[in-house]
């Protein structure tokens, strides 16, 4: 017969892993949104001038 501690360990191992929760998915959505906005921004002319001097 299993002790109560051993039973709890077996129950924990049998538990299914948690799926992504709503807060996790909203964080992912927010990060994607910020990334898309950054990608769409134009490069300032000063930066382009500095990059041109590197050639």
PDB file of N, CA, C, O and CB in Angstrom:
ATOM      1  N   UNK A   1       0.838  -1.178   0.000  1.00  0.00           N
ATOM      2  CA  UNK A   1       0.000   0.000   0.000  1.00  0.00           C
ATOM      3  C   UNK A   1       0.888   1.249   0.000  1.00  0.00           C
ATOM      4  O   UNK A   1       1.916   1.277   0.677  1.00  0.00           O
ATOM      5  CB  UNK A   1      -0.956  -0.006   1.219  1.00  0.00           C
ATOM      6  N   UNK A   2       0.501   2.267  -0.746  1.00  0.00           N
ATOM      7  CA  UNK A   2       1.274   3.503  -0.844  1.00  0.00           C
ATOM      8  C   UNK A   2       0.968   4.435   0.316  1.00  0.00           C
ATOM      9  O   UNK A   2      -0.170   4.532   0.775  1.00  0.00           O
ATOM     10  CB  UNK A   2       0.990   4.205  -2.167  1.00  0.00           C
ATOM     11  N   UNK A   3       2.001   5.116   0.776  1.00  0.00           N
ATOM     12  CA  UNK A   3       1.787   6.130   1.809  1.00  0.00           C
ATOM     13  C   UNK A   3       1.108   7.342   1.179  1.00  0.00           C
ATOM     14  O   UNK A   3       1.029   7.448  -0.045  1.00  0.00           O
ATOM     15  CB  UNK A   3       3.135   6.539   2.487  1.00  0.00           C
ATOM     16  N   UNK A   4       0.625   8.243   2.003  1.00  0.00           N
ATOM     17  CA  UNK A   4      -0.067   9.421   1.464  1.00  0.00           C
ATOM     18  C   UNK A   4       0.886  10.291   0.640  1.00  0.00           C
ATOM     19  O   UNK A   4       0.466  10.879  -0.357  1.00  0.00           O
ATOM     20  CB  UNK A   4      -0.684  10.251   2.607  1.00  0.00           C
ATOM     21  N   UNK A   5       2.163  10.386   1.039  1.00  0.00           N
ATOM     22  CA  UNK A   5       3.139  11.157   0.262  1.00  0.00           C
ATOM     23  C   UNK A   5       3.377  10.516  -1.091  1.00  0.00           C
ATOM     24  O   UNK A   5       3.465  11.210  -2.103  1.00  0.00           O
ATOM     25  CB  UNK A   5       4.464  11.280   1.025  1.00  0.00           C
ATOM     26  N   UNK A   6       3.481   9.193  -1.115  1.00  0.00           N
ATOM     27  CA  UNK A   6       3.703   8.487  -2.385  1.00  0.00           C
ATOM     28  C   UNK A   6       2.502   8.658  -3.298  1.00  0.00           C
ATOM     29  O   UNK A   6       2.661   8.806  -4.510  1.00  0.00           O
ATOM     30  CB  UNK A   6       3.977   6.987  -2.140  1.00  0.00           C
ATOM     31  N   UNK A   7       1.299   8.638  -2.730  1.00  0.00           N
ATOM     32  CA  UNK A   7       0.086   8.825  -3.537  1.00  0.00           C
ATOM     33  C   UNK A   7       0.092  10.209  -4.189  1.00  0.00           C
ATOM     34  O   UNK A   7      -0.266  10.347  -5.358  1.00  0.00           O
ATOM     35  CB  UNK A   7      -1.185   8.647  -2.665  1.00  0.00           C
ATOM     36  N   UNK A   8       0.496  11.228  -3.433  1.00  0.00           N
ATOM     37  CA  UNK A   8       0.527  12.592  -3.981  1.00  0.00           C
ATOM     38  C   UNK A   8       1.522  12.696  -5.128  1.00  0.00           C
ATOM     39  O   UNK A   8       1.254  13.365  -6.125  1.00  0.00           O
ATOM     40  CB  UNK A   8       0.885  13.608  -2.883  1.00  0.00           C
ATOM     41  N   UNK A   9       2.683  12.028  -4.989  1.00  0.00           N
ATOM     42  CA  UNK A   9       3.687  12.060  -6.051  1.00  0.00           C
ATOM     43  C   UNK A   9       3.137  11.419  -7.318  1.00  0.00           C
ATOM     44  O   UNK A   9       3.349  11.931  -8.417  1.00  0.00           O
ATOM     45  CB  UNK A   9       4.974  11.343  -5.605  1.00  0.00           C
ATOM     46  N   UNK A  10       2.436  10.305  -7.168  1.00  0.00           N
ATOM     47  CA  UNK A  10       1.848   9.629  -8.322  1.00  0.00           C
ATOM     48  C   UNK A  10       0.799  10.522  -8.962  1.00  0.00           C
ATOM     49  O   UNK A  10       0.730  10.610 -10.188  1.00  0.00           O
ATOM     50  CB  UNK A  10       1.229   8.275  -7.913  1.00  0.00           C
ATOM     51  N   UNK A  11      -0.017  11.185  -8.156  1.00  0.00           N
ATOM     52  CA  UNK A  11      -1.052  12.066  -8.688  1.00  0.00           C
ATOM     53  C   UNK A  11      -0.438  13.239  -9.441  1.00  0.00           C
ATOM     54  O   UNK A  11      -0.950  13.640 -10.486  1.00  0.00           O
ATOM     55  CB  UNK A  11      -1.950  12.577  -7.560  1.00  0.00           C
ATOM     56  N   UNK A  12       0.659  13.797  -8.918  1.00  0.00           N
ATOM     57  CA  UNK A  12       1.315  14.917  -9.602  1.00  0.00           C
ATOM     58  C   UNK A  12       1.870  14.490 -10.948  1.00  0.00           C
ATOM     59  O   UNK A  12       1.753  15.219 -11.933  1.00  0.00           O
ATOM     60  CB  UNK A  12       2.436  15.491  -8.737  1.00  0.00           C
ATOM     61  N   UNK A  13       2.481  13.298 -10.993  1.00  0.00           N
ATOM     62  CA  UNK A  13       3.050  12.812 -12.254  1.00  0.00           C
ATOM     63  C   UNK A  13       1.956  12.540 -13.273  1.00  0.00           C
ATOM     64  O   UNK A  13       2.169  12.719 -14.472  1.00  0.00           O
ATOM     65  CB  UNK A  13       3.875  11.541 -12.018  1.00  0.00           C
ATOM     66  N   UNK A  14       0.786  12.110 -12.810  1.00  0.00           N
ATOM     67  CA  UNK A  14      -0.307  11.780 -13.712  1.00  0.00           C
ATOM     68  C   UNK A  14      -1.009  13.022 -14.240  1.00  0.00           C
ATOM     69  O   UNK A  14      -1.735  12.948 -15.232  1.00  0.00           O
ATOM     70  CB  UNK A  14      -1.303  10.890 -13.013  1.00  0.00           C
ATOM     71  N   UNK A  15      -0.802  14.160 -13.592  1.00  0.00           N
ATOM     72  CA  UNK A  15      -1.475  15.395 -14.019  1.00  0.00           C
ATOM     73  C   UNK A  15      -0.993  15.796 -15.402  1.00  0.00           C
ATOM     74  O   UNK A  15       0.188  15.668 -15.723  1.00  0.00           O
ATOM     75  CB  UNK A  15      -1.222  16.541 -13.012  1.00  0.00           C
ATOM     76  N   UNK A  16      -1.905  16.275 -16.204  1.00  0.00           N
ATOM     77  CA  UNK A  16      -1.563  16.716 -17.563  1.00  0.00           C
ATOM     78  C   UNK A  16      -0.875  18.072 -17.509  1.00  0.00           C
ATOM     79  O   UNK A  16      -1.189  18.887 -16.641  1.00  0.00           O
ATOM     80  CB  UNK A  16      -2.828  16.788 -18.458  1.00  0.00           C
ATOM     81  N   UNK A  17       0.067  18.332 -18.432  1.00  0.00           N
ATOM     82  CA  UNK A  17       0.700  19.660 -18.460  1.00  0.00           C
ATOM     83  C   UNK A  17      -0.317  20.733 -18.811  1.00  0.00           C
ATOM     84  O   UNK A  17      -1.260  20.495 -19.566  1.00  0.00           O
ATOM     85  CB  UNK A  17       1.863  19.688 -19.468  1.00  0.00           C
ATOM     86  N   UNK A  18      -0.110  21.908 -18.255  1.00  0.00           N
ATOM     87  CA  UNK A  18      -1.024  23.019 -18.512  1.00  0.00           C
ATOM     88  C   UNK A  18      -0.855  23.531 -19.936  1.00  0.00           C
ATOM     89  O   UNK A  18       0.257  23.592 -20.460  1.00  0.00           O
ATOM     90  CB  UNK A  18      -0.789  24.158 -17.506  1.00  0.00           C
ATOM     91  N   UNK A  19      -1.951  23.891 -20.541  1.00  0.00           N
ATOM     92  CA  UNK A  19      -1.908  24.505 -21.863  1.00  0.00           C
ATOM     93  C   UNK A  19      -1.669  25.996 -21.704  1.00  0.00           C
ATOM     94  O   UNK A  19      -1.825  26.543 -20.612  1.00  0.00           O
ATOM     95  CB  UNK A  19      -3.221  24.236 -22.652  1.00  0.00           C
ATOM     96  N   UNK A  20      -1.289  26.653 -22.793  1.00  0.00           N
ATOM     97  CA  UNK A  20      -1.043  28.102 -22.757  1.00  0.00           C
ATOM     98  C   UNK A  20      -2.302  28.814 -22.275  1.00  0.00           C
ATOM     99  O   UNK A  20      -3.404  28.563 -22.764  1.00  0.00           O
ATOM    100  CB  UNK A  20      -0.615  28.636 -24.162  1.00  0.00           C
ATOM    101  N   UNK A  21      -2.120  29.687 -21.328  1.00  0.00           N
ATOM    102  CA  UNK A  21      -3.265  30.417 -20.792  1.00  0.00           C
ATOM    103  C   UNK A  21      -3.496  31.696 -21.584  1.00  0.00           C
ATOM    104  O   UNK A  21      -2.657  32.093 -22.393  1.00  0.00           O
ATOM    105  CB  UNK A  21      -3.053  30.741 -19.303  1.00  0.00           C
ATOM    106  N   UNK A  22      -4.600  32.319 -21.358  1.00  0.00           N
ATOM    107  CA  UNK A  22      -4.954  33.547 -22.072  1.00  0.00           C
ATOM    108  C   UNK A  22      -3.923  34.658 -21.880  1.00  0.00           C
ATOM    109  O   UNK A  22      -3.599  35.341 -22.852  1.00  0.00           O
ATOM    110  CB  UNK A  22      -6.312  34.032 -21.616  1.00  0.00           C
ATOM    111  N   UNK A  23      -3.383  34.876 -20.655  1.00  0.00           N
ATOM    112  CA  UNK A  23      -2.375  35.939 -20.512  1.00  0.00           C
ATOM    113  C   UNK A  23      -1.139  35.678 -21.375  1.00  0.00           C
ATOM    114  O   UNK A  23      -0.559  36.619 -21.917  1.00  0.00           O
ATOM    115  CB  UNK A  23      -1.958  36.074 -19.044  1.00  0.00           C
ATOM    116  N   UNK A  24      -0.727  34.412 -21.510  1.00  0.00           N
ATOM    117  CA  UNK A  24       0.427  34.100 -22.346  1.00  0.00           C
ATOM    118  C   UNK A  24       0.151  34.439 -23.801  1.00  0.00           C
ATOM    119  O   UNK A  24       1.014  34.994 -24.482  1.00  0.00           O
ATOM    120  CB  UNK A  24       0.801  32.628 -22.211  1.00  0.00           C
ATOM    121  N   UNK A  25      -1.034  34.114 -24.284  1.00  0.00           N
ATOM    122  CA  UNK A  25      -1.338  34.383 -25.678  1.00  0.00           C
ATOM    123  C   UNK A  25      -1.487  35.880 -25.932  1.00  0.00           C
ATOM    124  O   UNK A  25      -1.151  36.357 -27.016  1.00  0.00           O
ATOM    125  CB  UNK A  25      -2.606  33.651 -26.090  1.00  0.00           C
ATOM    126  N   UNK A  26      -1.984  36.624 -24.952  1.00  0.00           N
ATOM    127  CA  UNK A  26      -2.114  38.073 -25.147  1.00  0.00           C
ATOM    128  C   UNK A  26      -0.737  38.738 -25.161  1.00  0.00           C
ATOM    129  O   UNK A  26      -0.533  39.720 -25.875  1.00  0.00           O
ATOM    130  CB  UNK A  26      -2.997  38.693 -24.038  1.00  0.00           C
ATOM    131  N   UNK A  27       0.204  38.216 -24.382  1.00  0.00           N
ATOM    132  CA  UNK A  27       1.569  38.747 -24.401  1.00  0.00           C
ATOM    133  C   UNK A  27       2.195  38.471 -25.765  1.00  0.00           C
ATOM    134  O   UNK A  27       2.845  39.345 -26.339  1.00  0.00           O
ATOM    135  CB  UNK A  27       2.432  38.121 -23.261  1.00  0.00           C
ATOM    136  N   UNK A  28       2.005  37.280 -26.277  1.00  0.00           N
ATOM    137  CA  UNK A  28       2.528  36.942 -27.594  1.00  0.00           C
ATOM    138  C   UNK A  28       1.951  37.833 -28.679  1.00  0.00           C
ATOM    139  O   UNK A  28       2.664  38.273 -29.580  1.00  0.00           O
ATOM    140  CB  UNK A  28       2.240  35.494 -27.915  1.00  0.00           C
ATOM    141  N   UNK A  29       0.666  38.094 -28.588  1.00  0.00           N
ATOM    142  CA  UNK A  29       0.006  38.975 -29.565  1.00  0.00           C
ATOM    143  C   UNK A  29       0.580  40.383 -29.476  1.00  0.00           C
ATOM    144  O   UNK A  29       0.829  41.019 -30.500  1.00  0.00           O
ATOM    145  CB  UNK A  29      -1.528  39.008 -29.331  1.00  0.00           C
ATOM    146  N   UNK A  30       0.793  40.873 -28.253  1.00  0.00           N
ATOM    147  CA  UNK A  30       1.336  42.222 -28.063  1.00  0.00           C
ATOM    148  C   UNK A  30       2.752  42.310 -28.622  1.00  0.00           C
ATOM    149  O   UNK A  30       3.105  43.300 -29.263  1.00  0.00           O
ATOM    150  CB  UNK A  30       1.329  42.607 -26.567  1.00  0.00           C
ATOM    151  N   UNK A  31       3.565  41.283 -28.384  1.00  0.00           N
ATOM    152  CA  UNK A  31       4.932  41.290 -28.909  1.00  0.00           C
ATOM    153  C   UNK A  31       4.945  41.283 -30.438  1.00  0.00           C
ATOM    154  O   UNK A  31       5.733  41.995 -31.061  1.00  0.00           O
ATOM    155  CB  UNK A  31       5.709  40.082 -28.375  1.00  0.00           C
ATOM    156  N   UNK A  32       4.069  40.477 -31.037  1.00  0.00           N
ATOM    157  CA  UNK A  32       3.997  40.449 -32.505  1.00  0.00           C
ATOM    158  C   UNK A  32       3.587  41.808 -33.050  1.00  0.00           C
ATOM    159  O   UNK A  32       4.116  42.254 -34.068  1.00  0.00           O
ATOM    160  CB  UNK A  32       3.007  39.371 -32.979  1.00  0.00           C
ATOM    161  N   UNK A  33       2.652  42.464 -32.385  1.00  0.00           N
ATOM    162  CA  UNK A  33       2.176  43.770 -32.821  1.00  0.00           C
ATOM    163  C   UNK A  33       3.291  44.810 -32.769  1.00  0.00           C
ATOM    164  O   UNK A  33       3.469  45.583 -33.709  1.00  0.00           O
ATOM    165  CB  UNK A  33       0.999  44.219 -31.959  1.00  0.00           C
ATOM    166  N   UNK A  34       4.038  44.826 -31.672  1.00  0.00           N
ATOM    167  CA  UNK A  34       5.146  45.781 -31.530  1.00  0.00           C
ATOM    168  C   UNK A  34       6.215  45.507 -32.587  1.00  0.00           C
ATOM    169  O   UNK A  34       6.760  46.442 -33.174  1.00  0.00           O
ATOM    170  CB  UNK A  34       5.762  45.701 -30.106  1.00  0.00           C
ATOM    171  N   UNK A  35       6.517  44.230 -32.832  1.00  0.00           N
ATOM    172  CA  UNK A  35       7.509  43.867 -33.844  1.00  0.00           C
ATOM    173  C   UNK A  35       7.072  44.350 -35.218  1.00  0.00           C
ATOM    174  O   UNK A  35       7.867  44.937 -35.951  1.00  0.00           O
ATOM    175  CB  UNK A  35       7.733  42.349 -33.862  1.00  0.00           C
ATOM    176  N   UNK A  36       5.820  44.108 -35.570  1.00  0.00           N
ATOM    177  CA  UNK A  36       5.316  44.535 -36.880  1.00  0.00           C
ATOM    178  C   UNK A  36       5.420  46.048 -37.041  1.00  0.00           C
ATOM    179  O   UNK A  36       5.793  46.531 -38.110  1.00  0.00           O
ATOM    180  CB  UNK A  36       3.858  44.086 -37.066  1.00  0.00           C
ATOM    181  N   UNK A  37       5.096  46.795 -35.999  1.00  0.00           N
ATOM    182  CA  UNK A  37       5.196  48.254 -36.073  1.00  0.00           C
ATOM    183  C   UNK A  37       6.642  48.694 -36.276  1.00  0.00           C
ATOM    184  O   UNK A  37       6.905  49.624 -37.038  1.00  0.00           O
ATOM    185  CB  UNK A  37       4.624  48.897 -34.801  1.00  0.00           C
ATOM    186  N   UNK A  38       7.577  48.034 -35.603  1.00  0.00           N
ATOM    187  CA  UNK A  38       8.997  48.388 -35.733  1.00  0.00           C
ATOM    188  C   UNK A  38       9.501  48.078 -37.140  1.00  0.00           C
ATOM    189  O   UNK A  38      10.280  48.847 -37.703  1.00  0.00           O
ATOM    190  CB  UNK A  38       9.845  47.631 -34.685  1.00  0.00           C
ATOM    191  N   UNK A  39       9.066  46.966 -37.705  1.00  0.00           N
ATOM    192  CA  UNK A  39       9.496  46.584 -39.050  1.00  0.00           C
ATOM    193  C   UNK A  39       8.960  47.567 -40.087  1.00  0.00           C
ATOM    194  O   UNK A  39       9.633  47.851 -41.078  1.00  0.00           O
ATOM    195  CB  UNK A  39       9.027  45.155 -39.382  1.00  0.00           C
ATOM    196  N   UNK A  40       7.765  48.084 -39.866  1.00  0.00           N
ATOM    197  CA  UNK A  40       7.147  48.999 -40.823  1.00  0.00           C
ATOM    198  C   UNK A  40       7.715  50.411 -40.772  1.00  0.00           C
ATOM    199  O   UNK A  40       7.503  51.190 -41.702  1.00  0.00           O
ATOM    200  CB  UNK A  40       5.675  49.053 -40.584  1.00  0.00           C
ATOM    201  N   UNK A  41       8.433  50.759 -39.700  1.00  0.00           N
ATOM    202  CA  UNK A  41       8.982  52.114 -39.582  1.00  0.00           C
ATOM    203  C   UNK A  41      10.040  52.356 -40.655  1.00  0.00           C
ATOM    204  O   UNK A  41      10.784  51.451 -41.033  1.00  0.00           O
ATOM    205  CB  UNK A  41       9.586  52.336 -38.177  1.00  0.00           C
ATOM    206  N   UNK A  42      10.088  53.592 -41.135  1.00  0.00           N
ATOM    207  CA  UNK A  42      11.118  53.934 -42.110  1.00  0.00           C
ATOM    208  C   UNK A  42      12.440  54.205 -41.386  1.00  0.00           C
ATOM    209  O   UNK A  42      12.460  54.557 -40.207  1.00  0.00           O
ATOM    210  CB  UNK A  42      10.690  55.166 -42.954  1.00  0.00           C
ATOM    211  N   UNK A  43      13.533  54.034 -42.116  1.00  0.00           N
ATOM    212  CA  UNK A  43      14.859  54.283 -41.549  1.00  0.00           C
ATOM    213  C   UNK A  43      15.159  55.769 -41.695  1.00  0.00           C
ATOM    214  O   UNK A  43      15.053  56.307 -42.797  1.00  0.00           O
ATOM    215  CB  UNK A  43      15.962  53.409 -42.251  1.00  0.00           C
ATOM    216  N   UNK A  44      15.534  56.449 -40.605  1.00  0.00           N
ATOM    217  CA  UNK A  44      15.824  57.883 -40.688  1.00  0.00           C
ATOM    218  C   UNK A  44      16.988  58.163 -41.657  1.00  0.00           C
ATOM    219  O   UNK A  44      17.925  57.372 -41.768  1.00  0.00           O
ATOM    220  CB  UNK A  44      16.156  58.437 -39.286  1.00  0.00           C
ATOM    221  N   UNK A  45      16.907  59.272 -42.332  1.00  0.00           N
ATOM    222  CA  UNK A  45      17.927  59.636 -43.316  1.00  0.00           C
ATOM    223  C   UNK A  45      19.320  59.715 -42.684  1.00  0.00           C
ATOM    224  O   UNK A  45      20.306  59.338 -43.317  1.00  0.00           O
ATOM    225  CB  UNK A  45      17.573  60.975 -43.969  1.00  0.00           C
ATOM    226  N   UNK A  46      19.409  60.198 -41.452  1.00  0.00           N
ATOM    227  CA  UNK A  46      20.712  60.285 -40.778  1.00  0.00           C
ATOM    228  C   UNK A  46      21.354  58.911 -40.649  1.00  0.00           C
ATOM    229  O   UNK A  46      22.565  58.767 -40.813  1.00  0.00           O
ATOM    230  CB  UNK A  46      20.559  60.924 -39.390  1.00  0.00           C
ATOM    231  N   UNK A  47      20.545  57.908 -40.355  1.00  0.00           N
ATOM    232  CA  UNK A  47      21.060  56.543 -40.235  1.00  0.00           C
ATOM    233  C   UNK A  47      21.518  56.024 -41.588  1.00  0.00           C
ATOM    234  O   UNK A  47      22.551  55.362 -41.684  1.00  0.00           O
ATOM    235  CB  UNK A  47      19.992  55.610 -39.643  1.00  0.00           C
ATOM    236  N   UNK A  48      20.758  56.321 -42.632  1.00  0.00           N
ATOM    237  CA  UNK A  48      21.146  55.913 -43.964  1.00  0.00           C
ATOM    238  C   UNK A  48      22.456  56.581 -44.382  1.00  0.00           C
ATOM    239  O   UNK A  48      23.300  55.950 -45.018  1.00  0.00           O
ATOM    240  CB  UNK A  48      20.041  56.243 -44.958  1.00  0.00           C
ATOM    241  N   UNK A  49      22.628  57.863 -44.023  1.00  0.00           N
ATOM    242  CA  UNK A  49      23.871  58.562 -44.326  1.00  0.00           C
ATOM    243  C   UNK A  49      25.050  57.909 -43.611  1.00  0.00           C
ATOM    244  O   UNK A  49      26.108  57.719 -44.211  1.00  0.00           O
ATOM    245  CB  UNK A  49      23.764  60.038 -43.931  1.00  0.00           C
ATOM    246  N   UNK A  50      24.880  57.567 -42.345  1.00  0.00           N
ATOM    247  CA  UNK A  50      25.957  56.919 -41.590  1.00  0.00           C
ATOM    248  C   UNK A  50      26.300  55.551 -42.197  1.00  0.00           C
ATOM    249  O   UNK A  50      27.473  55.192 -42.296  1.00  0.00           O
ATOM    250  CB  UNK A  50      25.552  56.760 -40.105  1.00  0.00           C
ATOM    251  N   UNK A  51      25.295  54.804 -42.593  1.00  0.00           N
ATOM    252  CA  UNK A  51      25.539  53.504 -43.205  1.00  0.00           C
ATOM    253  C   UNK A  51      26.268  53.656 -44.540  1.00  0.00           C
ATOM    254  O   UNK A  51      27.117  52.840 -44.898  1.00  0.00           O
ATOM    255  CB  UNK A  51      24.217  52.753 -43.404  1.00  0.00           C
ATOM    256  N   UNK A  52      25.915  54.722 -45.270  1.00  0.00           N
ATOM    257  CA  UNK A  52      26.590  54.982 -46.546  1.00  0.00           C
ATOM    258  C   UNK A  52      28.067  55.288 -46.373  1.00  0.00           C
ATOM    259  O   UNK A  52      28.863  54.976 -47.259  1.00  0.00           O
ATOM    260  CB  UNK A  52      25.921  56.129 -47.260  1.00  0.00           C
ATOM    261  N   UNK A  53      28.453  55.888 -45.260  1.00  0.00           N
ATOM    262  CA  UNK A  53      29.860  56.202 -44.998  1.00  0.00           C
ATOM    263  C   UNK A  53      30.683  54.973 -44.685  1.00  0.00           C
ATOM    264  O   UNK A  53      31.910  55.023 -44.763  1.00  0.00           O
ATOM    265  CB  UNK A  53      29.971  57.177 -43.860  1.00  0.00           C
ATOM    266  N   UNK A  54      30.047  53.878 -44.336  1.00  0.00           N
ATOM    267  CA  UNK A  54      30.762  52.650 -44.001  1.00  0.00           C
ATOM    268  C   UNK A  54      31.300  51.938 -45.244  1.00  0.00           C
ATOM    269  O   UNK A  54      32.208  51.113 -45.138  1.00  0.00           O
ATOM    270  CB  UNK A  54      29.849  51.716 -43.229  1.00  0.00           C
ATOM    271  N   UNK A  55      30.763  52.241 -46.385  1.00  0.00           N
ATOM    272  CA  UNK A  55      31.191  51.549 -47.626  1.00  0.00           C
ATOM    273  C   UNK A  55      32.517  52.018 -48.110  1.00  0.00           C
ATOM    274  O   UNK A  55      33.006  51.535 -49.132  1.00  0.00           O
ATOM    275  CB  UNK A  55      30.183  51.741 -48.720  1.00  0.00           C
TER     276      UNK A  55
END
